[in-house]
Amino acid sequence: MSYFTKRDEETTLPCPHCKKPLHIARTCHEVFMHCPECQKRYTLQTFISQADSVMEEFMNNVYCDRV
Ligand SMILES: [Zn+2]
């Protein structure tokens, strides 16, 4: 509907719970992982060590506040 409310992208990381692809999403100042299948939400830190290219690109877009 609008471009600036939320961003949400499917990653290649499987949900630890149901093995479906996790999504990375952000609100205004928070980035997190969530599973649309089982509605679980995970902190980004849990998956940061296995970040795929989708996640890296997503995070680049988020943390673009470099002065
Ligand atoms: Zn799941």
PDB file of the backbone (N, CA, C, O) and the ligand in Angstrom, with CONECT records:
HET     ZN  A 101       1
ATOM      1  N   MET A   1       0.827  -1.196   0.000  1.00  0.00           N
ATOM      2  CA  MET A   1       0.000   0.000   0.000  1.00  0.00           C
ATOM      3  C   MET A   1       0.863   1.248   0.000  1.00  0.00           C
ATOM      4  O   MET A   1       0.727   2.096  -0.882  1.00  0.00           O
ATOM      5  N   SER A   2       1.755   1.371   0.986  1.00  0.00           N
ATOM      6  CA  SER A   2       2.675   2.496   0.925  1.00  0.00           C
ATOM      7  C   SER A   2       4.098   1.989   1.078  1.00  0.00           C
ATOM      8  O   SER A   2       4.332   0.903   1.608  1.00  0.00           O
ATOM      9  N   TYR A   3       5.026   2.777   0.615  1.00  0.00           N
ATOM     10  CA  TYR A   3       6.409   2.333   0.592  1.00  0.00           C
ATOM     11  C   TYR A   3       7.100   2.497   1.931  1.00  0.00           C
ATOM     12  O   TYR A   3       8.113   1.848   2.192  1.00  0.00           O
ATOM     13  N   PHE A   4       6.572   3.346   2.770  1.00  0.00           N
ATOM     14  CA  PHE A   4       7.363   3.746   3.923  1.00  0.00           C
ATOM     15  C   PHE A   4       6.878   3.195   5.259  1.00  0.00           C
ATOM     16  O   PHE A   4       7.452   3.515   6.300  1.00  0.00           O
ATOM     17  N   THR A   5       5.849   2.388   5.247  1.00  0.00           N
ATOM     18  CA  THR A   5       5.422   1.837   6.523  1.00  0.00           C
ATOM     19  C   THR A   5       6.353   0.721   6.970  1.00  0.00           C
ATOM     20  O   THR A   5       6.964   0.796   8.036  1.00  0.00           O
ATOM     21  N   LYS A   6       6.453  -0.292   6.160  1.00  0.00           N
ATOM     22  CA  LYS A   6       7.221  -1.460   6.567  1.00  0.00           C
ATOM     23  C   LYS A   6       7.949  -2.011   5.366  1.00  0.00           C
ATOM     24  O   LYS A   6       7.507  -1.855   4.228  1.00  0.00           O
ATOM     25  N   ARG A   7       9.051  -2.647   5.624  1.00  0.00           N
ATOM     26  CA  ARG A   7       9.702  -3.410   4.578  1.00  0.00           C
ATOM     27  C   ARG A   7       9.794  -4.838   5.065  1.00  0.00           C
ATOM     28  O   ARG A   7      10.006  -5.094   6.250  1.00  0.00           O
ATOM     29  N   ASP A   8       9.635  -5.747   4.155  1.00  0.00           N
ATOM     30  CA  ASP A   8       9.585  -7.142   4.532  1.00  0.00           C
ATOM     31  C   ASP A   8      10.085  -7.960   3.358  1.00  0.00           C
ATOM     32  O   ASP A   8       9.578  -7.825   2.244  1.00  0.00           O
ATOM     33  N   GLU A   9      11.071  -8.802   3.595  1.00  0.00           N
ATOM     34  CA  GLU A   9      11.590  -9.601   2.504  1.00  0.00           C
ATOM     35  C   GLU A   9      11.832 -11.031   2.935  1.00  0.00           C
ATOM     36  O   GLU A   9      12.188 -11.313   4.079  1.00  0.00           O
ATOM     37  N   GLU A  10      11.630 -11.911   1.994  1.00  0.00           N
ATOM     38  CA  GLU A  10      11.869 -13.316   2.282  1.00  0.00           C
ATOM     39  C   GLU A  10      13.357 -13.614   2.184  1.00  0.00           C
ATOM     40  O   GLU A  10      14.015 -13.206   1.227  1.00  0.00           O
ATOM     41  N   THR A  11      13.882 -14.319   3.167  1.00  0.00           N
ATOM     42  CA  THR A  11      15.284 -14.708   3.151  1.00  0.00           C
ATOM     43  C   THR A  11      15.394 -16.191   2.796  1.00  0.00           C
ATOM     44  O   THR A  11      14.391 -16.865   2.561  1.00  0.00           O
ATOM     45  N   THR A  12      16.613 -16.675   2.764  1.00  0.00           N
ATOM     46  CA  THR A  12      16.808 -18.096   2.473  1.00  0.00           C
ATOM     47  C   THR A  12      16.999 -18.897   3.762  1.00  0.00           C
ATOM     48  O   THR A  12      17.230 -20.106   3.719  1.00  0.00           O
ATOM     49  N   LEU A  13      16.905 -18.232   4.884  1.00  0.00           N
ATOM     50  CA  LEU A  13      17.098 -18.942   6.147  1.00  0.00           C
ATOM     51  C   LEU A  13      15.809 -19.625   6.566  1.00  0.00           C
ATOM     52  O   LEU A  13      14.733 -19.029   6.515  1.00  0.00           O
ATOM     53  N   PRO A  14      15.923 -20.873   6.980  1.00  0.00           N
ATOM     54  CA  PRO A  14      14.724 -21.597   7.403  1.00  0.00           C
ATOM     55  C   PRO A  14      14.328 -21.232   8.822  1.00  0.00           C
ATOM     56  O   PRO A  14      15.177 -20.970   9.674  1.00  0.00           O
ATOM     57  N   CYS A  15      13.053 -21.218   9.055  1.00  0.00           N
ATOM     58  CA  CYS A  15      12.540 -21.024  10.408  1.00  0.00           C
ATOM     59  C   CYS A  15      12.967 -22.219  11.264  1.00  0.00           C
ATOM     60  O   CYS A  15      12.791 -23.366  10.853  1.00  0.00           O
ATOM     61  N   PRO A  16      13.526 -21.959  12.451  1.00  0.00           N
ATOM     62  CA  PRO A  16      13.949 -23.065  13.318  1.00  0.00           C
ATOM     63  C   PRO A  16      12.762 -23.914  13.759  1.00  0.00           C
ATOM     64  O   PRO A  16      12.925 -25.057  14.187  1.00  0.00           O
ATOM     65  N   HIS A  17      11.617 -23.363  13.653  1.00  0.00           N
ATOM     66  CA  HIS A  17      10.423 -24.042  14.140  1.00  0.00           C
ATOM     67  C   HIS A  17       9.768 -24.897  13.052  1.00  0.00           C
ATOM     68  O   HIS A  17       9.473 -26.069  13.283  1.00  0.00           O
ATOM     69  N   CYS A  18       9.540 -24.319  11.871  1.00  0.00           N
ATOM     70  CA  CYS A  18       8.768 -25.042  10.853  1.00  0.00           C
ATOM     71  C   CYS A  18       9.530 -25.198   9.536  1.00  0.00           C
ATOM     72  O   CYS A  18       9.017 -25.797   8.591  1.00  0.00           O
ATOM     73  N   LYS A  19      10.761 -24.657   9.468  1.00  0.00           N
ATOM     74  CA  LYS A  19      11.622 -24.799   8.285  1.00  0.00           C
ATOM     75  C   LYS A  19      11.150 -24.028   7.051  1.00  0.00           C
ATOM     76  O   LYS A  19      11.734 -24.171   5.977  1.00  0.00           O
ATOM     77  N   LYS A  20      10.138 -23.242   7.186  1.00  0.00           N
ATOM     78  CA  LYS A  20       9.740 -22.369   6.084  1.00  0.00           C
ATOM     79  C   LYS A  20      10.699 -21.181   6.047  1.00  0.00           C
ATOM     80  O   LYS A  20      11.354 -20.880   7.044  1.00  0.00           O
ATOM     81  N   PRO A  21      10.782 -20.506   4.901  1.00  0.00           N
ATOM     82  CA  PRO A  21      11.704 -19.374   4.833  1.00  0.00           C
ATOM     83  C   PRO A  21      11.288 -18.251   5.782  1.00  0.00           C
ATOM     84  O   PRO A  21      10.128 -17.843   5.840  1.00  0.00           O
ATOM     85  N   LEU A  22      12.280 -17.777   6.515  1.00  0.00           N
ATOM     86  CA  LEU A  22      12.025 -16.650   7.396  1.00  0.00           C
ATOM     87  C   LEU A  22      11.986 -15.361   6.587  1.00  0.00           C
ATOM     88  O   LEU A  22      12.571 -15.278   5.508  1.00  0.00           O
ATOM     89  N   HIS A  23      11.312 -14.383   7.100  1.00  0.00           N
ATOM     90  CA  HIS A  23      11.323 -13.058   6.509  1.00  0.00           C
ATOM     91  C   HIS A  23      12.106 -12.129   7.409  1.00  0.00           C
ATOM     92  O   HIS A  23      12.130 -12.279   8.631  1.00  0.00           O
ATOM     93  N   ILE A  24      12.748 -11.163   6.772  1.00  0.00           N
ATOM     94  CA  ILE A  24      13.364 -10.092   7.540  1.00  0.00           C
ATOM     95  C   ILE A  24      12.457  -8.884   7.370  1.00  0.00           C
ATOM     96  O   ILE A  24      11.968  -8.606   6.275  1.00  0.00           O
ATOM     97  N   ALA A  25      12.246  -8.183   8.449  1.00  0.00           N
ATOM     98  CA  ALA A  25      11.323  -7.053   8.397  1.00  0.00           C
ATOM     99  C   ALA A  25      11.830  -5.946   9.293  1.00  0.00           C
ATOM    100  O   ALA A  25      12.648  -6.160  10.188  1.00  0.00           O
ATOM    101  N   ARG A  26      11.324  -4.766   9.031  1.00  0.00           N
ATOM    102  CA  ARG A  26      11.706  -3.677   9.913  1.00  0.00           C
ATOM    103  C   ARG A  26      10.515  -2.784  10.212  1.00  0.00           C
ATOM    104  O   ARG A  26       9.612  -2.590   9.399  1.00  0.00           O
ATOM    105  N   THR A  27      10.564  -2.263  11.401  1.00  0.00           N
ATOM    106  CA  THR A  27       9.680  -1.163  11.745  1.00  0.00           C
ATOM    107  C   THR A  27      10.571   0.077  11.701  1.00  0.00           C
ATOM    108  O   THR A  27      11.664   0.021  11.136  1.00  0.00           O
ATOM    109  N   CYS A  28      10.143   1.164  12.267  1.00  0.00           N
ATOM    110  CA  CYS A  28      10.939   2.398  12.138  1.00  0.00           C
ATOM    111  C   CYS A  28      12.387   2.229  12.579  1.00  0.00           C
ATOM    112  O   CYS A  28      13.302   2.656  11.875  1.00  0.00           O
ATOM    113  N   HIS A  29      12.600   1.618  13.723  1.00  0.00           N
ATOM    114  CA  HIS A  29      13.969   1.586  14.220  1.00  0.00           C
ATOM    115  C   HIS A  29      14.396   0.211  14.658  1.00  0.00           C
ATOM    116  O   HIS A  29      15.346   0.056  15.425  1.00  0.00           O
ATOM    117  N   GLU A  30      13.699  -0.776  14.174  1.00  0.00           N
ATOM    118  CA  GLU A  30      13.971  -2.114  14.649  1.00  0.00           C
ATOM    119  C   GLU A  30      13.944  -3.064  13.469  1.00  0.00           C
ATOM    120  O   GLU A  30      13.072  -2.976  12.605  1.00  0.00           O
ATOM    121  N   VAL A  31      14.900  -3.968  13.440  1.00  0.00           N
ATOM    122  CA  VAL A  31      14.903  -4.993  12.405  1.00  0.00           C
ATOM    123  C   VAL A  31      14.786  -6.339  13.096  1.00  0.00           C
ATOM    124  O   VAL A  31      15.427  -6.581  14.119  1.00  0.00           O
ATOM    125  N   PHE A  32      13.989  -7.185  12.549  1.00  0.00           N
ATOM    126  CA  PHE A  32      13.817  -8.492  13.174  1.00  0.00           C
ATOM    127  C   PHE A  32      13.486  -9.528  12.112  1.00  0.00           C
ATOM    128  O   PHE A  32      13.189  -9.191  10.965  1.00  0.00           O
ATOM    129  N   MET A  33      13.541 -10.771  12.504  1.00  0.00           N
ATOM    130  CA  MET A  33      13.181 -11.874  11.636  1.00  0.00           C
ATOM    131  C   MET A  33      11.824 -12.393  12.095  1.00  0.00           C
ATOM    132  O   MET A  33      11.511 -12.402  13.285  1.00  0.00           O
ATOM    133  N   HIS A  34      11.036 -12.820  11.127  1.00  0.00           N
ATOM    134  CA  HIS A  34       9.778 -13.423  11.550  1.00  0.00           C
ATOM    135  C   HIS A  34       9.366 -14.495  10.565  1.00  0.00           C
ATOM    136  O   HIS A  34       9.811 -14.520   9.417  1.00  0.00           O
ATOM    137  N   CYS A  35       8.516 -15.369  11.034  1.00  0.00           N
ATOM    138  CA  CYS A  35       8.037 -16.464  10.215  1.00  0.00           C
ATOM    139  C   CYS A  35       6.554 -16.273   9.944  1.00  0.00           C
ATOM    140  O   CYS A  35       5.748 -16.273  10.874  1.00  0.00           O
ATOM    141  N   PRO A  36       6.186 -16.111   8.679  1.00  0.00           N
ATOM    142  CA  PRO A  36       4.773 -15.916   8.352  1.00  0.00           C
ATOM    143  C   PRO A  36       3.960 -17.190   8.590  1.00  0.00           C
ATOM    144  O   PRO A  36       2.747 -17.128   8.790  1.00  0.00           O
ATOM    145  N   GLU A  37       4.616 -18.315   8.569  1.00  0.00           N
ATOM    146  CA  GLU A  37       3.952 -19.605   8.757  1.00  0.00           C
ATOM    147  C   GLU A  37       3.456 -19.769  10.183  1.00  0.00           C
ATOM    148  O   GLU A  37       2.265 -19.964  10.423  1.00  0.00           O
ATOM    149  N   CYS A  38       4.387 -19.686  11.125  1.00  0.00           N
ATOM    150  CA  CYS A  38       4.000 -19.937  12.513  1.00  0.00           C
ATOM    151  C   CYS A  38       3.949 -18.665  13.338  1.00  0.00           C
ATOM    152  O   CYS A  38       3.787 -18.706  14.557  1.00  0.00           O
ATOM    153  N   GLN A  39       4.089 -17.525  12.656  1.00  0.00           N
ATOM    154  CA  GLN A  39       3.896 -16.235  13.323  1.00  0.00           C
ATOM    155  C   GLN A  39       4.906 -15.996  14.439  1.00  0.00           C
ATOM    156  O   GLN A  39       4.662 -15.199  15.345  1.00  0.00           O
ATOM    157  N   LYS A  40       6.023 -16.677  14.371  1.00  0.00           N
ATOM    158  CA  LYS A  40       7.028 -16.443  15.397  1.00  0.00           C
ATOM    159  C   LYS A  40       7.915 -15.286  14.981  1.00  0.00           C
ATOM    160  O   LYS A  40       8.072 -14.976  13.800  1.00  0.00           O
ATOM    161  N   ARG A  41       8.480 -14.668  15.987  1.00  0.00           N
ATOM    162  CA  ARG A  41       9.350 -13.537  15.744  1.00  0.00           C
ATOM    163  C   ARG A  41      10.683 -13.801  16.429  1.00  0.00           C
ATOM    164  O   ARG A  41      10.729 -14.243  17.577  1.00  0.00           O
ATOM    165  N   TYR A  42      11.763 -13.525  15.713  1.00  0.00           N
ATOM    166  CA  TYR A  42      13.089 -13.785  16.247  1.00  0.00           C
ATOM    167  C   TYR A  42      13.933 -12.528  16.164  1.00  0.00           C
ATOM    168  O   TYR A  42      13.727 -11.684  15.291  1.00  0.00           O
ATOM    169  N   THR A  43      14.879 -12.412  17.073  1.00  0.00           N
ATOM    170  CA  THR A  43      15.775 -11.264  16.983  1.00  0.00           C
ATOM    171  C   THR A  43      16.761 -11.485  15.846  1.00  0.00           C
ATOM    172  O   THR A  43      17.109 -12.616  15.506  1.00  0.00           O
ATOM    173  N   LEU A  44      17.191 -10.398  15.281  1.00  0.00           N
ATOM    174  CA  LEU A  44      18.142 -10.462  14.186  1.00  0.00           C
ATOM    175  C   LEU A  44      19.461 -11.087  14.643  1.00  0.00           C
ATOM    176  O   LEU A  44      20.128 -11.788  13.883  1.00  0.00           O
ATOM    177  N   GLN A  45      19.820 -10.819  15.895  1.00  0.00           N
ATOM    178  CA  GLN A  45      21.083 -11.326  16.432  1.00  0.00           C
ATOM    179  C   GLN A  45      21.172 -12.840  16.342  1.00  0.00           C
ATOM    180  O   GLN A  45      22.254 -13.400  16.164  1.00  0.00           O
ATOM    181  N   THR A  46      20.042 -13.488  16.465  1.00  0.00           N
ATOM    182  CA  THR A  46      20.021 -14.946  16.418  1.00  0.00           C
ATOM    183  C   THR A  46      20.523 -15.466  15.086  1.00  0.00           C
ATOM    184  O   THR A  46      21.106 -16.548  15.010  1.00  0.00           O
ATOM    185  N   PHE A  47      20.292 -14.688  14.030  1.00  0.00           N
ATOM    186  CA  PHE A  47      20.592 -15.175  12.684  1.00  0.00           C
ATOM    187  C   PHE A  47      21.682 -14.399  11.974  1.00  0.00           C
ATOM    188  O   PHE A  47      22.024 -14.687  10.827  1.00  0.00           O
ATOM    189  N   ILE A  48      22.225 -13.409  12.672  1.00  0.00           N
ATOM    190  CA  ILE A  48      23.154 -12.509  12.008  1.00  0.00           C
ATOM    191  C   ILE A  48      24.388 -13.247  11.492  1.00  0.00           C
ATOM    192  O   ILE A  48      24.959 -12.866  10.470  1.00  0.00           O
ATOM    193  N   SER A  49      24.799 -14.298  12.193  1.00  0.00           N
ATOM    194  CA  SER A  49      25.993 -15.020  11.781  1.00  0.00           C
ATOM    195  C   SER A  49      25.764 -15.830  10.512  1.00  0.00           C
ATOM    196  O   SER A  49      26.719 -16.237   9.850  1.00  0.00           O
ATOM    197  N   GLN A  50      24.497 -16.064  10.173  1.00  0.00           N
ATOM    198  CA  GLN A  50      24.195 -16.820   8.956  1.00  0.00           C
ATOM    199  C   GLN A  50      23.523 -15.941   7.916  1.00  0.00           C
ATOM    200  O   GLN A  50      22.868 -16.436   6.999  1.00  0.00           O
ATOM    201  N   ALA A  51      23.688 -14.640   8.064  1.00  0.00           N
ATOM    202  CA  ALA A  51      22.991 -13.710   7.171  1.00  0.00           C
ATOM    203  C   ALA A  51      23.238 -14.031   5.699  1.00  0.00           C
ATOM    204  O   ALA A  51      24.376 -14.244   5.282  1.00  0.00           O
ATOM    205  N   ASP A  52      22.179 -14.061   4.932  1.00  0.00           N
ATOM    206  CA  ASP A  52      22.313 -14.288   3.497  1.00  0.00           C
ATOM    207  C   ASP A  52      22.320 -12.940   2.768  1.00  0.00           C
ATOM    208  O   ASP A  52      22.275 -11.886   3.403  1.00  0.00           O
ATOM    209  N   SER A  53      22.375 -12.978   1.454  1.00  0.00           N
ATOM    210  CA  SER A  53      22.510 -11.729   0.707  1.00  0.00           C
ATOM    211  C   SER A  53      21.262 -10.861   0.822  1.00  0.00           C
ATOM    212  O   SER A  53      21.344  -9.633   0.779  1.00  0.00           O
ATOM    213  N   VAL A  54      20.117 -11.500   0.966  1.00  0.00           N
ATOM    214  CA  VAL A  54      18.882 -10.733   1.137  1.00  0.00           C
ATOM    215  C   VAL A  54      18.960  -9.910   2.417  1.00  0.00           C
ATOM    216  O   VAL A  54      18.614  -8.729   2.450  1.00  0.00           O
ATOM    217  N   MET A  55      19.428 -10.575   3.466  1.00  0.00           N
ATOM    218  CA  MET A  55      19.542  -9.888   4.750  1.00  0.00           C
ATOM    219  C   MET A  55      20.577  -8.782   4.703  1.00  0.00           C
ATOM    220  O   MET A  55      20.364  -7.698   5.245  1.00  0.00           O
ATOM    221  N   GLU A  56      21.702  -9.057   4.053  1.00  0.00           N
ATOM    222  CA  GLU A  56      22.745  -8.045   3.983  1.00  0.00           C
ATOM    223  C   GLU A  56      22.265  -6.801   3.256  1.00  0.00           C
ATOM    224  O   GLU A  56      22.516  -5.671   3.676  1.00  0.00           O
ATOM    225  N   GLU A  57      21.575  -7.037   2.166  1.00  0.00           N
ATOM    226  CA  GLU A  57      21.073  -5.908   1.407  1.00  0.00           C
ATOM    227  C   GLU A  57      20.015  -5.139   2.199  1.00  0.00           C
ATOM    228  O   GLU A  57      19.974  -3.909   2.196  1.00  0.00           O
ATOM    229  N   PHE A  58      19.183  -5.893   2.860  1.00  0.00           N
ATOM    230  CA  PHE A  58      18.147  -5.276   3.676  1.00  0.00           C
ATOM    231  C   PHE A  58      18.768  -4.390   4.746  1.00  0.00           C
ATOM    232  O   PHE A  58      18.323  -3.266   4.976  1.00  0.00           O
ATOM    233  N   MET A  59      19.792  -4.907   5.390  1.00  0.00           N
ATOM    234  CA  MET A  59      20.437  -4.154   6.466  1.00  0.00           C
ATOM    235  C   MET A  59      21.177  -2.942   5.927  1.00  0.00           C
ATOM    236  O   MET A  59      21.235  -1.903   6.586  1.00  0.00           O
ATOM    237  N   ASN A  60      21.739  -3.067   4.743  1.00  0.00           N
ATOM    238  CA  ASN A  60      22.380  -1.913   4.118  1.00  0.00           C
ATOM    239  C   ASN A  60      21.383  -0.789   3.907  1.00  0.00           C
ATOM    240  O   ASN A  60      21.703   0.387   4.080  1.00  0.00           O
ATOM    241  N   ASN A  61      20.179  -1.166   3.533  1.00  0.00           N
ATOM    242  CA  ASN A  61      19.154  -0.161   3.315  1.00  0.00           C
ATOM    243  C   ASN A  61      18.677   0.471   4.613  1.00  0.00           C
ATOM    244  O   ASN A  61      18.271   1.632   4.649  1.00  0.00           O
ATOM    245  N   VAL A  62      18.734  -0.317   5.670  1.00  0.00           N
ATOM    246  CA  VAL A  62      18.270   0.190   6.957  1.00  0.00           C
ATOM    247  C   VAL A  62      19.277   1.135   7.566  1.00  0.00           C
ATOM    248  O   VAL A  62      18.952   2.247   7.981  1.00  0.00           O
ATOM    249  N   TYR A  63      20.517   0.661   7.609  1.00  0.00           N
ATOM    250  CA  TYR A  63      21.537   1.454   8.284  1.00  0.00           C
ATOM    251  C   TYR A  63      22.236   2.378   7.290  1.00  0.00           C
ATOM    252  O   TYR A  63      23.446   2.278   7.084  1.00  0.00           O
ATOM    253  N   CYS A  64      21.494   3.248   6.696  1.00  0.00           N
ATOM    254  CA  CYS A  64      22.076   4.145   5.708  1.00  0.00           C
ATOM    255  C   CYS A  64      22.210   5.544   6.286  1.00  0.00           C
ATOM    256  O   CYS A  64      22.274   6.528   5.548  1.00  0.00           O
ATOM    257  N   ASP A  65      22.252   5.625   7.590  1.00  0.00           N
ATOM    258  CA  ASP A  65      22.274   6.920   8.260  1.00  0.00           C
ATOM    259  C   ASP A  65      23.681   7.451   8.516  1.00  0.00           C
ATOM    260  O   ASP A  65      23.878   8.349   9.335  1.00  0.00           O
ATOM    261  N   ARG A  66      24.636   6.896   7.821  1.00  0.00           N
ATOM    262  CA  ARG A  66      26.011   7.327   8.026  1.00  0.00           C
ATOM    263  C   ARG A  66      26.170   8.805   7.712  1.00  0.00           C
ATOM    264  O   ARG A  66      25.704   9.290   6.681  1.00  0.00           O
ATOM    265  N   VAL A  67      26.817   9.497   8.595  1.00  0.00           N
ATOM    266  CA  VAL A  67      26.980  10.936   8.405  1.00  0.00           C
ATOM    267  C   VAL A  67      28.234  11.209   7.580  1.00  0.00           C
ATOM    268  O   VAL A  67      28.553  12.366   7.306  1.00  0.00           O
TER     269      VAL A  67
HETATM  270 ZN    ZN A 101       7.993 -20.977  11.332  1.00  0.00          ZN2+
END
